[in-house]
Amino acid sequence: MASKKQQWQVSYYQPYQFNHVAIFEKLSSTTDPITGVSLSGDKSYQEICKIHYAIRNQTNAERAQLAGTNLAFSRMIVIRHNKELSKIAPLFVNLNGKHFRVVNYAVNDATYNATDVLTLNAVEKVG
């Protein structure tokens, strides 16, 4: 007889779905060693960590709601809950060599197998 799973045991994403690797980054700027002033034109990405992720497809209803907004061409990914990563802002993600900015970090830490959903927008230039 199969027992009913507890809430903390339920996961909507299976481990095999986390088959992509994302590089999480933050912006770092260069400071002038003499004056200590940040050089605004000299920004680059600094790698924080690499994490496996699953792709979350948007439903037709979600796409219809986002039509005409700046999130119309966004994509969504799912990662295992990461408390430290959720505190970093602004946060950037490198997916297959293309940079995205995290515009929404939906934290879910209510269950044992918790996952976070990240909404990403493509970045054209740094800074």
C-alpha positions, 0 to 999 in steps of 0.5 A: 500500500502506497502512503500519501506523500507529505507536503515537504516531499512533493516537488513539481520538478524532477531531478532529471529536469535540472539538466542545464547549467547557469552561471550566476553573476553580479556586476563589478566595477573598477575603482581608481587606486589613487582616488578610490572613485568608481570608474562608471564605464568600466563594469564587468560581470563577476561570477558568483556560482554555477547552478543546474536549472530547469526550464519553466515554460510560460502558459498561454495565459501568462504570455497574454498577460505579459504582451505589451509589457517589458516582460513580453520576451522574458524567460523563466527558469527554476533552481533549487532554493538558494537563500544566499543567491536570493539576497543579491541584487542586481543579479545576472545569469549567463545561459549559453553565453547570453546574459540575462538580468533577473527581474523577479526572484520568486522564493519558495522555502516552505518545503523540503524540496523547495524551488525558486522561480526566476524571471529573466530579461535579456541584457544588451549591454552592461551598466 
